[in-house]
Amino acid sequence: MSNNQNQKMKKYFTILSIIIWCICGTQAQSYQSVISNKSIWTSIDCFRFGPIESKLIRKEMMFGDTIINSISYKKVYRDTSSSFDWKTAKYTCAIREQDKKVYCLPKDEIKENLLYDFNLKVGDYVTVVGMGLNYPNPIKLKVDSVSNKIYNGVNRKIFKFNANGSYHTDETWIEGIGSSFGFLTPFLSVSDNIFMLKCNSKNDTLYYLNNNIGNFLCSSAEPPNSCEYSVISEVNNNTQFDDLVIFPNPTSDYIYIKTEINDLQYSIYNLLGQKLSQGMVINDQIAVSNLLAGVYIIEFNKESLKINRKFIVGK
């Protein structure tokens, strides 16, 4: 082979190496977001009280959008049935992500908390507030290692935290999936109790599965189909009730109702529990000008569904 051919071959392999390096580098650096509609996390919680053991399947599903204080969030619902069931699921918190940081705004709260920070490096400390047994207390831990691992064909960063003998136990965060303790429960303080993420699916596709979970949990058998990804029933009125909004609050003449539910009945009570008025919601508004200044409870109901809201009348 001539020198000219050798130079061409070297140039070819150099270019090929650069292309492969760029492709691999791009894959390694591609951030995996946790925000995904219809993403379901299944966790198995083991509780020990002396010789007594109990096991709970906990499912959390991200579904739907909401705007709070002019900020866009995804809503997360929690259910404890073997398959996620809208009839029993409860709205738990609102989630948003910005600059690889994930924030959680718990239901009925006004302040959001840091849930994850996927910018961390080895040696960094991070303080988060999860929706576990330690809520609302913040917990601080140090990053022990950062690596990469492929889950279902997707390259993700892996963050490991060392508890160093504290009340907390060692933990792993998976980029785009969450904590090894469960999506809403990073840095979950435990002693004899164990909480572990079993699986995560997005749009019916499995992205994470922990096959070794049975070795660490209660001695009782893991419930069958704990990683079933089907969702029982569609979004029902119970979910829509969680989104019902009344405004303005305080008010002096009318309450306006924002909801997708039709044919709502209402009852208004004072703080002594005495019913003051009732009727049907007409044109998404209720007259309250006849009420004295004070704090009241309005109960909305349709069939077997009920929800309360508190409002203030100011004169």
N, C-alpha and C positions, 0 to 999 in steps of 0.2 A: 504493500500500500504506500503510495507516495506521500511526501510531506504535506502537500496540498490537501489530499484526502484526509490525512490525520487531523489537520487543522479544522476541516469542515466537520469531522465527527466530534471533535472536542467542543466545537461551537454548538453543534446540535445537542449534545448531552448537557452542556451548560444551560442552554435555553430550556430544555426539558426539565432540568432540576429546579430552575427558577419557577417554572409554571407549577410543578408539583408542590414546591414550598409555599407558593402563594395560595394554592387551593387548600392545602392543609392548614395554613395559617389562618385563612379566612374562616374555615370550619371551626377551628379552635376558638376564634375570637367572636363567633356569632353568638350573641346573647339570646338565651331562651327565657321568654317572659312567662310569668305565672298567670297572666291575665288571659283567660280563655273561656268563652261562653260554654256552658254545659260541661265544665271540667268537674270531675267527682273524685274526692279523696276518701278512702276507706281506712279507718284506724281501728285497732282492737285494743281496748283498755282492760287491764287486769287489776282487780282490787283484792287485796288480802287483808282480812281482819282476824288475826290469829289463825286458827285452823280453817276459817271460812273463806272461800274464794268465790268471786263472781266475775263475769266477763261481759263486756258491753261492746257492741259494734257501733262505731260512730262514723256517719257519713256526712260530708260537707260538699255542697254543690254550688258552683258559681253560675248564676243565671240572672240575666236582666241588668238594666242600667238604672241609675238614679242620680240625681243632682242634689247635693247638699252644700249649702253656703256657696253656691255658684261653682262648685267643683264636681266633676264627673267621677262616678264610682261604679264598680260592679257589685252586685248584691250577692252575699253568700248565705245559704240556708243550711241548717243542721238537722239531721234526722237520725234516729237510732233504730230504724227497722233494717232487716237484712238487705232489702232493696230500697233505694231512695223513693220515698212516698210523699207526694205533695200534700196529702191529707193530714199528715202528722209533722211535716217539716216546719221549722220555725226560722224566721229571718233572724240572723245572728249579728251580722256586721256588714259594713260597706268596705270594699277594697279598691285601692288605686295604686298605681305603680309609676314612679318617676325617677329617672336617673339610676335605674337598677335598685331602687329602694321601694319596698312594699309597705304601704300604710293601711292600718285597720281602724275604722271608725265604728265602735260597738253600737248596737241598737240603743236608742234613748240616751246616748252620750253626745256631747258637743265637741269633744277633743279627740283627734285621731292619735294613734300610737304607732311607732315604728314596729313593724312585724318582722321584716327581713332587710338585710343590706348585702347585696351580692357584689359589692365593690371591695370587700374586705381582702386583706393580705395577711400573711402569716405574722403573728405577733400583735395584730390589731385587737382592740377590745370593742365590744358592741353591747349596747343595752337595749333590750326589747321588752315589750309587754304583750304576752300571748293571752289567748282566751281559755287558759287552763285553770288548774286549781290555784295557781299563784295570782290570778287576776284580781285586782288591777296593779299588783306590785311589780315593778320593773326588776329584771334580772340581768346581770352583767357577766359575760364570759369572754375568754380569750381564744382567738383562732389558733389552733394547733398546727393545722396543715391545710393546703389548698392544692387540689389536683384536678384531673379531668377523667371522666369515665363516659363510655357510650351506653346509653339506655335506649333500647329499641331503635337503634340506628341514629340516635341523636346525641351529639357530643355535648356534655354538660359539665360545668364546674362543680366540684365537690368540696365543701368546707367542713372541717372537723374541729370540734371544740372539746377541750379537755377539762373535765370538772375538777381535776387535781384534789380529789378527796373531799370536795364540798358536798353539801346536801343534794346538789344537782348531779345528774349522771351525764356521761359522755354523750355527745350528740353529733349528728351529721345533717348538713343542709345540702340539698340538691337543687341546683339552679333550674328554675322553671317548674319545680315540683314542690319544694318546701322541706320541712323538718322531718327527720326520722321518727319524731314523736306524733306527727300529724300536722296538717296544713295550718290550722289556727292555733296550734299549741307548741310553738318553739319555746325552748328553755323552760319546759314544764318541770317544776320541782317534784321529785318523787323520793320515796323511801322504799317501802315494801311493794308499792304499786308500780306497775309497768305500763307504759303507753307507747305503742309502736304503729307507724304507718305501714299498712299492708299493701296498698296499691293506689295508683292514680291513673285515671283515664280521661281523655279529652275527645269529645265527639265520638264516643263509643270505641275509641282506639286505646289500647293499653300501652302506657308509657313507662310504668314502674310497677314491679311486683317483688315483694319480699317473701321468698319461699322458706326462709329460715325462722319465721316468726314464731312457729310452734315451740321451738326450743327455749324460748325466753318467757313464755306466758304461763298462765295458770295451767294446772295439770289437766283440767277439763278440755275436751276436744274442741277444736275451732269450729264454729258453726258453719254448715255447708253454704256454698255460694256467697261467701262473705265479700267476694270481689265481683259480684254480679253487677253489670254496668247498665242494665235496663232501668228506666225510670218508671215507676208505677204512676199511672194517670198523668194527665197534662196539668199545666198550671191552673189551679182552681181559684175560686173566690176567696179562699182563706189566704192565699198568697197576695191577691189583689187588695184584701183588707189591710194588709201590712202597709200598703202604699197610700192609703187614704189620708188626705191632708185637709185640714180646715184652716181658713184664713179670712180676714186678718185676725190676729190674736195678740193683744186685746182687741175688742170690738165694742161698738156701742149700739149698732142697729141690726146688722145682718152677719151671719156666718156663711161663708161660701165653701162648698165642698168640692175637692178635686178627687175623682175616683172614676174607675171604668165600670163600676157596678151600678146597675139600674134597679129601680123599685126598692130603694132603701127606706126602712122605717127608722125613726129616731125617738129617743126619750131623753129629757133633760132632768138632771138631779142636782140638788144642792149638796154641800159637803156633809150634811146629816143623812143623806141617803133618801131624802124625800123627793118623789117625782113631781116636777113642776109643770111639765108639758110633754106631749108626744104627738106624733103624726108621721106623714110621709114627706120625704125630701122632694120638693118640687123645684124644677129649674136649677138644681144644684145650689139652693140657698135656703136658709132658715132664718126667720125674723126672731130677734132676741131683744128688741127695744123695750119690751114690757118687763124685762128682768131688772132687778136692782143691781147696783154695782157690787161685784164680788166674783168669787171663783165658782165654776160649775163643771159638772161632768156631763158629757153628752154620749149616749150609747147608741151606736148604729147596729142594726141587725137585719139579716135577711135569712129566712129559713132558720137553720141551726147555727148560723155564724153570727158572732157578735164581736164588737171592738169598741173600746172607750177612748175618748179624747177629752183632755182638760182644756177649758177656755176661760178667759177673763172678760167680764163686762166692766167697762169703765164709762163713767158719765161725765 
